[in-house]
Amino acid sequence: MAATAITAGTISRTGTAYQALAACDATNGNTVPNSGQVFLELSNTDTSAHTVTVAIPGTVDGVASPGRQISLAASAHGLYGPFPLAVYGPTLTFTADSNLVKVAAYQLSLS
């Protein structure tokens, strides 16, 4: 099954409302278009630690990257990013190890 797409809110000088946090798709992963200025808001609603893996497409010397590991302590909440296009590509793909991790995405206004 395909990864679950999420939409990024745009942060601008005129203000941006917080996006509603949604449960990560721990089975299929999630995707969001990546402008190179994308941030993820991650919230661990569990009493146990969890990990979110952000995919790094391609290979280096024939070896696939394990991806960027974001460790979230119990009840942790924070912003992570940005994710440069040259490393993460035009679609940011990430997978949490539990659907108790909630996510919202934001991108900086490019104008």
N, C-alpha and C positions, 0 to 999 in steps of 0.2 A: 504494500500500500504506500502511497505517496506521503511525504512529510506534510505536516499541517502548516499552512502558510499563516503568517500574522502580518498585520499592517503597522508600519511605523508612524508615529505622530511626528510632526515637524516642530522643532524648537526654533522660535523666532524672537526677535526683539520685542514684538508686541505681546508676547506671552503664549504659553502653551498649557492646556489642561492636562493633568495626569491621565494617562491611558489606563483603562481597566486591566488589571492583572488577570491573565488566563492560565489555566493549568498547562504545563508543558506536556507534549505528547511523548511520553516515555517509550512508547512502542515504535513509532515511525519517525520521531524527531520533528523539528520545526524549521521553517525557512522564513527569511525576510529579505527583501531587496537590499543590497548593500551599496551605498554610495561612497563608502570609505569614511563616512561621518556618522555611522550607526552606533548606537549604544543600546545595551540590553539592561533593563531593570529586572533583577532577579530577586525573588523572595522565597526563602525556604520556610514553609509553614509547618514543617515537621520538627519533632524533638530530637531527631537524628541528623547527622551531617549527610549532605548529598553532593554530587558532582554533575556539572554541566560540561559537555565536551563540544567545543566549537571546531567544526571540520576545517582542515587546511587541505584544499584540493591539490591534486597533482602528486608528483613524487620528487624526491631528491636522490639522485644517483640510483634510481630504480627502486627506492624504498618509500612506501607511503608514510606520511606523517600520522602519528596517533592523534593529532589535533591539540588544540589548546584546552587544558583542563582548568576549570574554574571550580574551586572547592568552596562550598557553602556550609558554614557551621550551622548547627541547629538554630532556627529562628533568625538566621542572617538575612539582611536585606541591603542591596546595594546596586550601584551602576557600574557597568563593565563595558569597555570599549575605548576608543573607536577601533574598528577592524579594517585595516588598510586593504584597498582593492588588490594591490599587487600580491598580497599574501592570501587573503580569504576569498577573493573573487567577487563577481557581481551579485551573487546570491549567498547570503550568510546562512549556513546550515548548522544547527546545533541540536544536541540530544541531552536531555536530563535523565538521570538514572531513576527518577521518581516523578509521578504526576503531582506530588505534593510541592514541587518547585513551581512557582508561578512566574510568569514573564510578561513584560510589555517592552516594546521597542520604540526608540526615538531616533531621529536623525536631525542633524543641524541643518538649518536653512542654508542653501548654497548661494543665496542672493542677499 
